[in-house]
Amino acid sequence: MQVRVFVSWSGTRSLRVAERLVEWLPTIVPAARVFYSPDIDGSEEWLPTLLKELRAAQYGIVCVSKQSHRSKWLHFEIGALWRQRARKEIPIFPLLLDITPRELDGPLELLQAKQFNEHVFRELCAQIARRTKLSDKQFQKNFKAVWGQLERELKRELRLVGNSNRRRAA
């Protein structure tokens, strides 16, 4: 059973994590159809496409950083997902990068937000896997095959983003 996953992001750090989720989540959970805004084709009217994907979402992941947690667009997407949540009871999973749950406000503070790490990412993927009816044995095998490379890529990219932000601030 396919599950449509909407990944929300804003800012460079959360974009890097969103890119990796879009790339690796279908490898871990093959029936996950993952969407994020860079998937919108050039020349397309982006707002109708974004709204269509938000309405179709069956699971929401919100990549949250210090840079993005007050973003108007991030909150717009969370609000749209929240509306879907009221209709279809879809999960919305705030995935925290460099921010703690205590620093969140607005609708984000109402959701159980968790700091990105292996255990939390496994929990997130397992929730989606259960919705797709993927066997636990296959899920564990897929996760184990992917996690090491995903973690290395994210650490490298987030370190590069951090270094470029420091250079700009200097």
C-alpha positions as CSV (number, residue, x, y, z in Angstrom):
1,M,0.0,0.0,0.0
2,Q,1.5,3.3,-1.1
3,V,1.7,6.2,1.4
4,R,2.1,9.8,0.3
5,V,4.7,11.6,2.4
6,F,4.9,15.4,2.3
7,V,8.3,16.8,3.5
8,S,8.3,20.4,4.7
9,W,11.4,22.5,4.9
10,S,12.7,26.0,4.9
11,G,16.3,27.3,4.8
12,T,19.5,25.6,3.9
13,R,20.0,23.2,6.8
14,S,16.5,21.8,6.6
15,L,16.7,21.6,2.8
16,R,19.7,19.4,3.1
17,V,17.9,17.0,5.4
18,A,14.7,17.1,3.2
19,E,16.9,16.2,0.1
20,R,18.3,13.2,1.9
21,L,14.8,12.1,3.0
22,V,13.4,12.3,-0.5
23,E,16.4,10.3,-1.8
24,W,16.6,7.6,0.9
25,L,13.2,7.1,2.4
26,P,11.8,5.2,-0.6
27,T,14.9,2.9,-0.3
28,I,13.9,2.1,3.3
29,V,10.2,2.0,2.7
30,P,9.6,1.3,-1.1
31,A,5.9,2.2,-1.0
32,A,6.6,5.7,0.3
33,R,5.9,8.3,-2.3
34,V,7.8,11.3,-1.0
35,F,7.2,14.9,-2.2
36,Y,8.9,18.2,-1.4
37,S,8.6,21.5,-3.2
38,P,11.8,21.2,-5.4
39,D,9.9,18.4,-7.1
40,I,7.7,20.9,-8.8
41,D,8.7,21.3,-12.4
42,G,9.9,24.6,-13.9
43,S,7.1,26.5,-15.6
44,E,4.5,24.8,-13.4
45,E,2.2,27.0,-11.3
46,W,3.8,26.0,-8.0
47,L,1.1,27.0,-5.5
48,P,-1.7,24.8,-7.0
49,T,0.8,21.9,-7.1
50,L,1.9,22.5,-3.5
51,L,-1.7,22.6,-2.3
52,K,-2.6,19.5,-4.2
53,E,0.3,17.6,-2.6
54,L,-0.6,18.9,0.8
55,R,-4.3,17.7,0.4
56,A,-3.1,14.3,-0.8
57,A,-0.5,13.8,2.0
58,Q,-1.0,10.8,4.3
59,Y,2.1,11.6,6.4
60,G,3.9,14.8,7.1
61,I,7.6,15.3,8.0
62,V,8.6,18.8,9.0
63,C,12.4,19.4,9.0
64,V,13.0,22.1,11.6
65,S,16.1,24.1,12.3
66,K,16.9,27.3,14.2
67,Q,17.0,29.0,10.8
68,S,13.5,27.7,9.8
69,H,11.3,27.3,12.8
70,R,9.7,30.8,12.4
71,S,9.4,30.6,8.6
72,K,6.0,31.7,7.3
73,W,6.0,29.0,4.6
74,L,7.0,26.3,7.0
75,H,4.0,27.4,9.2
76,F,1.8,27.6,6.2
77,E,2.6,24.0,5.3
78,I,2.2,22.8,8.9
79,G,-1.2,24.5,9.0
80,A,-2.3,22.8,5.8
81,L,-1.0,19.4,7.2
82,W,-2.8,20.1,10.4
83,R,-6.0,20.6,8.5
84,Q,-5.5,17.2,6.8
85,R,-4.8,15.8,10.2
86,A,-8.2,16.9,11.4
87,R,-9.9,15.2,8.4
88,K,-7.8,12.1,8.0
89,E,-5.8,11.9,11.2
90,I,-2.4,12.0,9.4
91,P,0.7,12.0,11.5
92,I,2.9,15.1,11.4
93,F,6.4,14.4,12.6
94,P,8.6,17.5,13.4
95,L,12.2,16.3,12.9
96,L,14.5,18.7,14.8
97,L,18.0,19.5,13.5
98,D,19.8,22.1,15.6
99,I,16.9,23.2,17.8
100,T,15.3,21.8,20.9
101,P,11.5,21.2,21.5
102,R,11.6,24.1,24.1
103,E,12.5,26.5,21.4
104,L,9.5,25.8,19.3
105,D,6.4,27.9,19.2
106,G,3.1,28.0,17.3
107,P,1.6,24.8,16.0
108,L,5.0,23.1,16.2
109,E,5.0,23.2,20.0
110,L,1.8,21.2,20.1
111,L,3.4,18.2,18.3
112,Q,5.8,15.7,19.8
113,A,9.0,16.9,18.1
114,K,12.1,14.8,18.2
115,Q,15.8,15.5,17.7
116,F,17.2,13.8,14.5
117,N,19.3,10.8,15.3
118,E,19.4,7.1,14.3
119,H,16.8,6.0,16.8
120,V,14.4,8.8,15.9
121,F,14.8,8.4,12.2
122,R,14.2,4.6,12.6
123,E,11.0,5.4,14.6
124,L,9.9,7.8,11.8
125,C,10.6,5.3,9.0
126,A,8.9,2.5,11.0
127,Q,5.7,4.5,11.3
128,I,5.6,5.0,7.6
129,A,6.6,1.3,6.9
130,R,3.7,0.1,9.1
131,R,1.3,2.3,7.1
132,T,2.5,0.6,3.9
133,K,2.3,-2.9,5.4
134,L,6.0,-3.5,4.9
135,S,7.1,-6.4,7.0
136,D,9.2,-5.5,10.1
137,K,11.9,-7.9,8.9
138,Q,12.2,-6.2,5.5
139,F,12.0,-2.8,7.1
140,Q,14.9,-3.6,9.5
141,K,17.0,-5.0,6.6
142,N,16.4,-1.9,4.5
143,F,17.1,0.5,7.3
144,K,20.3,-1.2,8.3
145,A,21.5,-1.1,4.6
146,V,20.9,2.6,4.3
147,W,21.5,4.3,7.7
148,G,25.3,4.4,7.6
149,Q,25.6,6.1,4.2
150,L,22.7,8.5,5.0
151,E,24.3,9.5,8.3
152,R,27.7,10.2,6.6
153,E,26.1,12.2,3.8
154,L,24.1,14.3,6.3
155,K,27.0,15.0,8.6
156,R,29.1,16.1,5.7
157,E,26.5,18.3,4.1
158,L,25.4,19.9,7.4
159,R,29.1,20.6,8.3
160,L,29.6,22.2,4.9
161,V,26.4,24.3,5.4
162,G,27.6,25.3,8.8
163,N,31.0,26.3,7.4
164,S,29.6,28.4,4.6
165,N,27.2,30.2,7.1
166,R,30.2,31.0,9.3
167,R,32.2,32.3,6.3
168,R,29.3,34.6,5.3
169,A,29.0,35.9,8.8
170,A,32.7,36.8,9.1
